[in-house]
Amino acid sequence: MSRHDQLVFIVDDDPPICEAVRDLLSPETIDRPKRGFTLPFETWMRNEMFSEVDSVLTGLRPESVGLHRSAVGHVWSQFQRRKPGVNWSRPWALYTLIRWAAQNGLAEAPRDIASARRGMTLSAAG
């Protein structure tokens, strides 16, 4: 018998936490389909992280990582104007690439961006 044949998988639709509080929750709550969750990146990028993201997308040299400054600026301004089809992930991808490159010495960066900023607090409240 192979090791794979020895594995036993038990599938239980109700995790132990549900069983522990079953008498406190309605059947609709316990039996509803599993759902994922999202983090409020768009809200953060428009509020708590705005100055950070803006300083990276407008203040660094995107050319040093192979990006066109005008294209980066265009994506960022479309996001700020809430242009349809431009969600938070497009400017976030540019931000993370440029920021990562700056922190790892692969792009030119001002001193305050080259070192990680501390003290940023993000809120999940929308």
JOUR-V106850 format. One record per residue. PHI is phi as a letter, one per 20 degrees, with the letter a starting at -180 (* if undefined). OMEGA is omega as a letter, one per 40 degrees, with the letter a starting at -180 (NA if undefined). D_CENTER is the distance of its C-alpha to the mean C-alpha in Angstrom with 2 decimals. Layout:
BEGIN
{{PHI | OMEGA | D_CENTER} {PHI | OMEGA | D_CENTER}}
END
This chain:
BEGIN
{{* | a | 44.66} {e | i | 41.42} {g | i | 38.66} {f | a | 36.46} {f | a | 39.26} {e | a | 39.20} {f | i | 35.64} {c | i | 35.58} {d | i | 32.56} {d | i | 32.79} {d | a | 30.65} {c | a | 30.60} {f | a | 28.95} {d | i | 29.27} {f | a | 27.59} {g | a | 29.79} {f | i | 27.94} {f | i | 28.95} {f | a | 32.48} {f | a | 32.62} {d | a | 31.87} {g | a | 33.33} {f | a | 36.08} {e | a | 33.69} {d | i | 31.50} {f | i | 32.66} {g | i | 33.02} {f | i | 30.60} {f | a | 27.84} {f | a | 28.65} {e | a | 29.30} {f | i | 26.41} {f | i | 24.22} {f | i | 21.11} {c | i | 17.94} {e | i | 14.29} {b | i | 11.88} {c | i | 8.79} {e | a | 6.68} {e | a | 7.97} {g | a | 5.64} {f | i | 8.94} {f | i | 11.06} {f | a | 9.64} {f | i | 9.98} {e | a | 13.39} {c | a | 14.50} {g | a | 13.68} {d | a | 11.80} {g | a | 14.04} {f | i | 16.62} {f | a | 14.45} {f | i | 12.69} {f | a | 16.12} {f | i | 18.02} {f | a | 16.22} {f | a | 16.41} {d | a | 19.94} {d | a | 21.36} {e | i | 20.91} {d | a | 22.78} {f | i | 20.58} {f | a | 23.88} {f | i | 23.84} {d | i | 21.07} {n | i | 22.74} {d | i | 21.07} {e | a | 23.22} {g | a | 22.79} {f | i | 23.86} {f | i | 21.35} {f | i | 18.39} {f | a | 20.05} {f | i | 20.65} {f | a | 17.07} {f | a | 16.09} {f | i | 19.19} {f | i | 18.73} {f | a | 15.35} {f | i | 17.15} {e | i | 20.06} {l | i | 18.07} {f | i | 19.71} {g | i | 19.64} {n | i | 17.71} {d | i | 15.22} {e | a | 11.98} {f | a | 8.86} {f | a | 7.78} {f | i | 11.06} {f | i | 11.09} {f | i | 7.60} {f | i | 9.20} {f | i | 12.30} {g | a | 11.10} {f | i | 9.74} {f | a | 12.97} {f | a | 15.24} {f | i | 14.09} {f | a | 14.37} {f | i | 17.69} {f | a | 18.95} {f | a | 18.34} {d | i | 20.09} {m | a | 22.96} {d | i | 22.33} {b | i | 22.05} {f | a | 24.03} {b | i | 22.41} {f | a | 23.95} {g | a | 24.54} {f | i | 22.16} {e | a | 19.14} {f | i | 20.46} {d | a | 20.18} {f | i | 17.07} {e | i | 17.15} {d | i | 17.81} {n | i | 17.94} {f | i | 14.80} {d | a | 14.42} {d | a | 11.71} {d | i | 13.13} {e | i | 12.18} {f | a | 15.35} {d | NA | 15.24}}
END
